[in-house]
Amino acid sequence: MRRILDTDTAFRWFCKAGAIVGLAVAIALVAVILMESMLALRTAGFSLVFSAEWNPADGSFGAAGALAGTAATTLLALLMAVPLAFAAALFVNAAPPNVAVPVAHALDLLAAIPSVIYGMWGLFVLCPLLQSVLSRFGIEYTGFGLAPSSLVLALMVLPYVSAVMRDVLAQTPVALVESAMGVGCTRWEATWDVVVRSRKAGLLGAIMIGLGRALGETMAVLFVCGGVSAIPTGLLDGCTTIAATLANDFAEADGVHKSALFALGGILLAFEFAIQATTIPLIGRRSKK
Amino acid sequence: MKTRATFFRKTKDSLMRAFSGFATSMALVLMAWVIFTIVREGHSSISAELFLNASKPFGEVGGGIANALLGTVMITAGAAALALPPALAAGIWLAEFGKDSLLARAARFTVNVMMGVPSVIVGLFAYGVLVTTTGHFSGFAGSFSLAILMFPVVVRTTEDQFSGIGDALRESLLALGASRARSTLTVIWRAARSGVVTGVLLAVARVSGETAPLLFTALFADTWPTSYFSGPTPSAPVLITSYTMDSPFESMHRIGWSAALTMAVILLAVNITARYFGAKRAAKRK
């Protein structure tokens, strides 16, 4: 009897230790990023966020350009991806299973391709394409910047948003749709006026998941953004994002520069935390398959 | 008045139906376009030498990607070795023991937040923890960063699979006199296994294509990955980056595309197999 109790307790503690490891790593992550960014926060202070002057050689670390680039690429990507993702989710949920299942799997596979490959595709296919199309209209364009960055991001975010939306929409009670159709709604009215209203929170959660992914995406943007640290003013301007700046500058950075990059990472982390904290209650526990 | 309204309502309905079909086909066409590009650009340089030789230093013509592929296998395997034991344990604990306790709720929230942490940030963290302290880049630091990315995904799947099993099974095991540890590790594990394995495979596939954290930790080397614990270790994703984005040479682009094709084929194969078997077993259980 005694022995059983012992192995049992040991097992229980081993499992509990796993959960505690997770908590500890998360706390350590925040602590390390904060500690490493202290130097930059002390020397650069608020100019880190409000100045757009990013010139590590002169010691000026204003990341307003990267922040604006992050916001712009993310918003543009979501503007393009969300309607498509929503429509694709509707399609999959309405289609007969022998169409819906393969399509859903194919969309999921879109998310399995590594982001470097999207970056390459953007660099070698999308950028030259944009350049040649625009030159036909007499516009000279480098091919890099806000436009290709947000296009590639939209393509990458689409399968994630669509998958969550699919799950959220599939949870709608059938009776709700049937009653809407019963009072004479068209399919679209039943979807837009009834289903979407009843699933508002979940759909918002799906968009937030896309937002989180787009904010933190590094490689794909790094390939096509052009690496311009100024605040972008037009679609054809070169830009950069927080994540791309981190990956691009880190290898050559030291001292305050490196610390400033950690500080930028901290800002991104804070955004992601806020997004996750608001998303979790919206979509509840979604089983990932 | 009424007929007109109906006409517009019906038109709108048909338009939206058409749009949803259009959106889906557009997503599929774009996906096919990306895959087509990788195949078209990558297949010509695929050869036995590519998979047998190490890469050559910048500017030298020729060389393979074998060292990078081996490095990716090592870094990914290291990540799995680091992440799986605590992640499986945590998932089991949340489903079997923790339930709704304060610690369990805190851990669950943390895991959810960790799922959204961008991989660059994890790279920064791994740099701060393992590269600054040891004084050198290493494949192991790369594994550490990928392990952190894997951890929350595996915890989540494990918890979902274990908590999806009915309490009747647990109660019958306890009634037979089995301890909680024994029943969890033998019977309940078997019931949850296929789902957990699918989830783990998908998580491993996902992190093996990660690039950003490796730029901060494992870096790259044109040698075979002999110094996994003490020096820069090559990997396929970083090879792709440095051979395409950082290189003006057409011959290097070719090799980059071949590496991309290789990665894409392996990852898609793992994904399809994992999903296929996951779905088949799930269907059998019902």
Chai-1 contact restraints between the chains, C-beta under 6 A:
chainA,res_idxA,chainB,res_idxB,connection_type,confidence,min_distance_angstrom,max_distance_angstrom,comment,restraint_id
A,I4,B,S179,contact,1.0,0.0,6.0,A-B,restraint_1
A,T7,B,A181,contact,1.0,0.0,6.0,A-B,restraint_2
A,D8,B,S179,contact,1.0,0.0,6.0,A-B,restraint_3
A,D8,B,R180,contact,1.0,0.0,6.0,A-B,restraint_4
A,D8,B,A181,contact,1.0,0.0,6.0,A-B,restraint_5
A,F11,B,A181,contact,1.0,0.0,6.0,A-B,restraint_6
A,R12,B,F97,contact,1.0,0.0,6.0,A-B,restraint_7
A,F14,B,A89,contact,1.0,0.0,6.0,A-B,restraint_8
A,C15,B,A89,contact,1.0,0.0,6.0,A-B,restraint_9
A,C15,B,I92,contact,1.0,0.0,6.0,A-B,restraint_10
A,C15,B,W93,contact,1.0,0.0,6.0,A-B,restraint_11
A,K16,B,W93,contact,1.0,0.0,6.0,A-B,restraint_12
A,G18,B,P86,contact,1.0,0.0,6.0,A-B,restraint_13
A,G18,B,A89,contact,1.0,0.0,6.0,A-B,restraint_14
A,G18,B,A90,contact,1.0,0.0,6.0,A-B,restraint_15
A,G18,B,W93,contact,1.0,0.0,6.0,A-B,restraint_16
A,A19,B,A90,contact,1.0,0.0,6.0,A-B,restraint_17
A,A19,B,W93,contact,1.0,0.0,6.0,A-B,restraint_18
A,A19,B,A107,contact,1.0,0.0,6.0,A-B,restraint_19
A,V21,B,P86,contact,1.0,0.0,6.0,A-B,restraint_20
A,G22,B,A90,contact,1.0,0.0,6.0,A-B,restraint_21
A,G22,B,A107,contact,1.0,0.0,6.0,A-B,restraint_22
A,G22,B,T110,contact,1.0,0.0,6.0,A-B,restraint_23
A,L23,B,A107,contact,1.0,0.0,6.0,A-B,restraint_24
A,L23,B,T110,contact,1.0,0.0,6.0,A-B,restraint_25
A,A26,B,T110,contact,1.0,0.0,6.0,A-B,restraint_26
A,A26,B,M114,contact,1.0,0.0,6.0,A-B,restraint_27
A,L29,B,F125,contact,1.0,0.0,6.0,A-B,restraint_28
A,V32,B,F125,contact,1.0,0.0,6.0,A-B,restraint_29
A,V32,B,G128,contact,1.0,0.0,6.0,A-B,restraint_30
A,E36,B,G128,contact,1.0,0.0,6.0,A-B,restraint_31
A,L84,B,A23,contact,1.0,0.0,6.0,A-B,restraint_32
A,A87,B,F19,contact,1.0,0.0,6.0,A-B,restraint_33
A,A87,B,S20,contact,1.0,0.0,6.0,A-B,restraint_34
A,A87,B,A23,contact,1.0,0.0,6.0,A-B,restraint_35
A,A88,B,A23,contact,1.0,0.0,6.0,A-B,restraint_36
A,A88,B,T24,contact,1.0,0.0,6.0,A-B,restraint_37
A,A88,B,A27,contact,1.0,0.0,6.0,A-B,restraint_38
A,L90,B,S20,contact,1.0,0.0,6.0,A-B,restraint_39
A,F91,B,S20,contact,1.0,0.0,6.0,A-B,restraint_40
A,F91,B,G21,contact,1.0,0.0,6.0,A-B,restraint_41
A,F91,B,T24,contact,1.0,0.0,6.0,A-B,restraint_42
A,A106,B,L28,contact,1.0,0.0,6.0,A-B,restraint_43
A,L109,B,N271,contact,1.0,0.0,6.0,A-B,restraint_44
A,L110,B,M31,contact,1.0,0.0,6.0,A-B,restraint_45
A,A112,B,L267,contact,1.0,0.0,6.0,A-B,restraint_46
A,A112,B,N271,contact,1.0,0.0,6.0,A-B,restraint_47
A,P114,B,G209,contact,1.0,0.0,6.0,A-B,restraint_48
A,V116,B,T211,contact,1.0,0.0,6.0,A-B,restraint_49
A,V116,B,P237,contact,1.0,0.0,6.0,A-B,restraint_50
A,V116,B,I240,contact,1.0,0.0,6.0,A-B,restraint_51
A,V116,B,T241,contact,1.0,0.0,6.0,A-B,restraint_52
A,I117,B,A260,contact,1.0,0.0,6.0,A-B,restraint_53
A,M120,B,T244,contact,1.0,0.0,6.0,A-B,restraint_54
A,M120,B,A260,contact,1.0,0.0,6.0,A-B,restraint_55
A,W121,B,V34,contact,1.0,0.0,6.0,A-B,restraint_56
A,W121,B,T37,contact,1.0,0.0,6.0,A-B,restraint_57
A,V125,B,T37,contact,1.0,0.0,6.0,A-B,restraint_58
A,L155,B,L30,contact,1.0,0.0,6.0,A-B,restraint_59
A,L158,B,A27,contact,1.0,0.0,6.0,A-B,restraint_60
A,T186,B,R9,contact,1.0,0.0,6.0,A-B,restraint_61
A,T186,B,D13,contact,1.0,0.0,6.0,A-B,restraint_62
A,R187,B,D13,contact,1.0,0.0,6.0,A-B,restraint_63
A,W188,B,K12,contact,1.0,0.0,6.0,A-B,restraint_64
A,W188,B,D13,contact,1.0,0.0,6.0,A-B,restraint_65
A,W188,B,M16,contact,1.0,0.0,6.0,A-B,restraint_66
A,G212,B,G116,contact,1.0,0.0,6.0,A-B,restraint_67
A,G216,B,P118,contact,1.0,0.0,6.0,A-B,restraint_68
A,T218,B,V120,contact,1.0,0.0,6.0,A-B,restraint_69
A,T218,B,A212,contact,1.0,0.0,6.0,A-B,restraint_70
A,M219,B,T211,contact,1.0,0.0,6.0,A-B,restraint_71
A,M219,B,A212,contact,1.0,0.0,6.0,A-B,restraint_72
A,F223,B,M245,contact,1.0,0.0,6.0,A-B,restraint_73
A,A243,B,V120,contact,1.0,0.0,6.0,A-B,restraint_74
A,L246,B,V120,contact,1.0,0.0,6.0,A-B,restraint_75
A,A247,B,A212,contact,1.0,0.0,6.0,A-B,restraint_76
A,A247,B,L215,contact,1.0,0.0,6.0,A-B,restraint_77
A,G265,B,I121,contact,1.0,0.0,6.0,A-B,restraint_78
A,G265,B,L124,contact,1.0,0.0,6.0,A-B,restraint_79
A,L269,B,I121,contact,1.0,0.0,6.0,A-B,restraint_80
A,E272,B,G116,contact,1.0,0.0,6.0,A-B,restraint_81
A,E272,B,V117,contact,1.0,0.0,6.0,A-B,restraint_82
A,Q276,B,V113,contact,1.0,0.0,6.0,A-B,restraint_83
A,Q276,B,G116,contact,1.0,0.0,6.0,A-B,restraint_84
A,I280,B,N112,contact,1.0,0.0,6.0,A-B,restraint_85
A,S287,B,D160,contact,1.0,0.0,6.0,A-B,restraint_86
A,K288,B,R156,contact,1.0,0.0,6.0,A-B,restraint_87
